[in-house]
Amino acid sequence: MSETQAYYEFIENLKSKFGSFLMDAEAGADNKSAALRARKLSMELRRDLQDFRKVSVDNDRVNTKHRDPADVADATPEAAPGEAVEMPDEATV
């Protein structure tokens, strides 16, 4: 399974659990068993959200092209000592 596929499956699992959590949490005001299910799902969601960072970083690592450090150094404006460096506006970059 590719990292991207694993990422999307993880997101779909989170959506499903969160939808169930919302339904049980809303029903939990009048229904003790729904409140219990919502509390249990909240703990599962907590663990899943902590795992999300790892899944996301792995996906980014696979799908992101890394820059050559020489290209980054060439793009950085340099100034003589005591001289201000003009940076391009973010809107034009």
C-alpha positions as CSV (number, residue, x, y, z in Angstrom):
1,M,0.0,0.0,0.0
2,S,1.4,3.4,-0.9
3,E,1.9,6.1,1.7
4,T,-0.7,8.3,-0.1
5,Q,-3.3,5.5,0.0
6,A,-2.6,4.9,3.7
7,Y,-3.0,8.6,4.3
8,Y,-6.4,8.7,2.7
9,E,-7.6,5.6,4.4
10,F,-6.5,7.1,7.7
11,I,-8.4,10.3,7.0
12,E,-11.6,8.3,6.0
13,N,-11.3,6.3,9.3
14,L,-11.1,9.6,11.2
15,K,-14.1,11.0,9.4
16,S,-16.1,7.8,10.2
17,K,-15.2,7.8,13.9
18,F,-15.7,11.5,14.3
19,G,-19.2,11.2,12.7
20,S,-20.1,8.5,15.1
21,F,-18.7,10.5,18.0
22,L,-20.9,13.5,17.1
23,M,-24.0,11.4,16.8
24,D,-23.4,9.7,20.2
25,A,-22.3,12.9,21.9
26,E,-25.5,14.7,20.8
27,A,-27.7,11.7,21.8
28,G,-25.7,11.4,25.1
29,A,-27.6,14.3,26.7
30,D,-30.6,12.0,27.1
31,N,-29.1,8.5,26.7
32,K,-26.5,7.1,29.1
33,S,-25.2,4.4,26.7
34,A,-24.7,6.9,23.9
35,A,-22.8,9.2,26.3
36,L,-20.6,6.2,27.2
37,R,-19.9,5.4,23.5
38,A,-19.1,9.1,22.9
39,R,-16.5,9.1,25.8
40,K,-15.0,5.8,24.5
41,L,-14.8,7.3,20.9
42,S,-13.2,10.5,22.2
43,M,-10.3,8.4,23.7
44,E,-9.9,6.5,20.4
45,L,-10.0,9.8,18.5
46,R,-7.3,11.2,20.8
47,R,-5.0,8.3,20.0
48,D,-5.8,8.5,16.3
49,L,-5.1,12.3,16.1
50,Q,-1.8,11.7,17.8
51,D,-1.0,9.1,15.2
52,F,-2.1,11.5,12.4
53,R,1.2,13.4,12.7
54,K,3.3,10.3,11.9
55,V,1.0,9.3,8.9
56,S,1.1,12.9,7.6
57,V,4.9,13.3,7.9
58,D,5.4,9.9,6.2
59,N,3.1,11.0,3.4
60,D,4.8,14.3,2.9
61,R,8.2,12.6,2.9
62,V,7.2,10.4,0.1
63,N,5.4,13.0,-2.0
64,T,7.5,16.1,-1.5
65,K,10.4,16.9,-3.8
66,H,13.4,18.0,-1.9
67,R,15.2,21.1,-2.9
68,D,18.9,21.1,-3.7
69,P,20.7,23.2,-1.1
70,A,22.6,25.0,-3.9
71,D,19.4,26.2,-5.4
72,V,18.2,27.7,-2.1
73,A,21.6,29.4,-1.5
74,D,21.4,31.0,-5.0
75,A,18.0,32.3,-4.4
76,T,19.0,34.1,-1.1
77,P,19.9,37.8,-1.7
78,E,23.1,38.9,-0.2
79,A,24.2,42.3,0.8
80,A,27.5,44.0,1.6
81,P,28.1,44.5,5.3
82,G,25.9,47.3,6.6
83,E,23.7,47.3,3.5
84,A,20.0,46.4,3.7
85,V,18.7,43.4,1.7
86,E,15.5,44.0,-0.2
87,M,13.2,41.0,-0.1
88,P,10.5,40.5,-2.7
89,D,6.9,41.0,-1.7
90,E,5.2,37.8,-0.7
91,A,2.3,38.5,-3.1
92,T,4.7,38.6,-6.1
93,V,6.6,35.4,-5.1
